[in-house]
Structure formats: C-alpha cells, structure tokens
Amino acid sequence: MKILHLSSARSWRGGESQLSLLLHNAPSEVNHIVCAPAGSMLINYCKEQNIPHITYHKRASMDPVFSWKLKSMCRNHNVDIIHTHDAHSHTYAYHAARLGLKPPIVVSRKVDFPPRSTAKYLHPQISKIICVSDCIQNVLKNKLPRTNHLVTIHDGIDIEKRSTAAYSLRTRFNISSDSTLIANLSAMADHKDYPTFLRTAQKVYKENNKTHFLIIGGDGGVKHEISQFIERYDMKPYITVTGFIKEAHKHLEEIDIFLFTSKTEGLGSTLLDAMLYETPIVSTDAGGIPEIITDGYNGLLCQVGDEKALAQKINSLIQNKTLGKTLSYNASRHVLNFSAKVLALKTTNIYKEVLNIL
C-alpha cells in the first residue's frame, strides 16, 4: 500500500518527530511518500534519509490551488491513502476531497481543544481520525455527531535511541556544576505556558539559589514575551534561553529535573524522552498527560497554572534525591509501553482497516 503523508510544518516539533518514527518503523509492505513545504525541516530530513518526498509552496492555511494539485499528485503516484499530520494539511486534503479527491483520508489529531468547525471532520472521505490521546478523542466525541471513525493511538518513542550529546550544556552556557539544572524541551509557543514556567522558576530560585533553568526550543510565537519577562524580573542570572538545539533529547542525561508547564497538551511526547532518559518529571496535568504520567509513581503532577505547587514539587525533588530516583526508575520501565514499533503497527492496522485488507 502507498501512503502519502501530508504535512504543512516548516519547523521540527513533536508531530514531525512522530512522523519520522512511523516512517522508520512501519512494516515493509507500506510505501511512504512525504509531501511537505519546500525548505522545511521535514523535507531536509527526507533528503538526508533518502525518503521519497514531494515539495510544495505553502501560501496560506487554505489553498484551493494546492488542494486541486493534490488530486493530480495522488493520481500520478497511485496513492492509496492520504495521512494528514497537522491542521493545515487536514484542511488541504478536505478541500481536495470536496474537489473530487479519490483516496480515503486518515487524519492525525494532536491538540486537545475543540475544533472550530466540524465540517472537515465529517466529510465521507475522512475514514479515520487518529487521536494521540483518549483526552483528544473525548473532546471530539463531545463535538462531532459521528464518532465511529475516532481511534486513539498514543505517541511512540524509539526505546533504543538513548545516546549522549556531543557537548555539555553546562559548559556551553557557563552554568555552575553545583547548580540543579531544571529544563523544558519545547517550542516557545503559547500553549506551553512559559509564563508559569518562569513564575515557578522565580519561586524555586528564591528558596534555592543553586538552581538554573533552561528553555530549550525554537520560537513558536512567544519568544519576545519570554525575553521581556526575564528582563523585567532580572532573571538572566538563573535562566538561559538556548533556542532550538538539534537532537536536544540527548541532553536529558545532564538535566536534573524536567519541568513541563503546558496549559493544553494532546499528550506531551517530549515527556516520553524524559522518561527514557530517567530525568525526574514535574508537570501540569494538561490534556492527555495523565495518560502517560501517574502522579507519585513515574512523575509529579500539578494543576495547570499552579506555579506554587510546581515549585513545591521541584523543591521536594531537590531535597529528596531518593524520590527522584524512584520516579525515574518507574518511568524508564513504563515508557517501554510506548514503543515506536507499537505506534507503527497500530497505524498500519488502521491503513489496512481503511482499505479493507485486514
């Protein structure tokens, strides 16, 4: 079977990472073609990995011209299924279906807020909607009149990918060796709620000035706001904004505490990385996060926006090293349930179901 993976992302974030895992772990009977914007990080990745790909010029979130071209693209490449991996690519495929696109469409839904419009979820060509968590599936169930095409497949992780970074964050950013290093590996986007991250850092540092905080990720639209906050409250001595770091997960070995403050989150696949690297986790309970983190077992959870509770739990880890080791050990065992091979097998079975070849 031939699957056209449609993406509109120019940067590399969780969705692109999950797509790469799917490409490399799917059974040999599945042939993949990636269609993504020219010059995007996903296309660059496909070139490096010799993955068949097609480029297009992304002009807007709705592009009837590209939707029309998508019809020809599928016909020319004998595509059996289009798998869309973000909201804009879903929109392109939906409008192509309205224009007569033949292959069925499988949609990946990774965000936990209700859709503004239900039309593109209900078109007959939309055969399956893969939700990254039960939380997302429940959000859609409450919004859509037809729900028999919804299915949950959690994000996966390459459980063999653990490796060491080529350089030290402490050395590169001149961070004292005796400071507790607390970090988040997420794009600087609104839903990651970095204001809560920063307010938590203030409270922790007030109690323990042997701490240093890192924000590791590219600008998702709120970098200026974060910089202003840091400047206004004179936080530069204990907070470093690194920007995007390629293969940032490799630095998790040297991070002492992973702080995740999202206010909405489909699942939080970067938490799986922290679990694999046995980095103790303090997180909000947004969206699907409780589906992978059990408070007190493999991480510590707090309510969204509660910087006081987040700071308290960080301080408890600083003071009780045994607690951190126990949480990390449990996490490293639990993350084995989220193997990339399981992700790929479940997704392939969805393709087969759509094509009636089970």
Secondary structure, DSSP 8 states (H G I E B T S, - for coil): -EEEEE---SS--HHHHHHHHHHHHS-TT-EEEEEEETT-HHHHHHHHHT--EEEE----SS-HHHHHHHHHHHHHTT-SEEEE-SHHHHHHHHHHHHTT--S-EEEEE---S--S-SHHHHSTTEEEEEESSHHHHHHHHTT-S--TTEEE----B-TT-----SS-HHHHTT--TTSEEEEEES-B-GGG-HHHHHHHHHHHHHH-SSEEEEEES-BSS-HHHHHHHHHHTT-TTTEEEEE--TTGGGGGGG-SEEEE--SS-S--HHHHHHHHTT--EEEE--TTGGGT--BTTTBEEE-TT-HHHHHHHHHHHHH-HHHHHHHHHHHHHHGGGGBHHHHHHHHHHHHHHHHT--
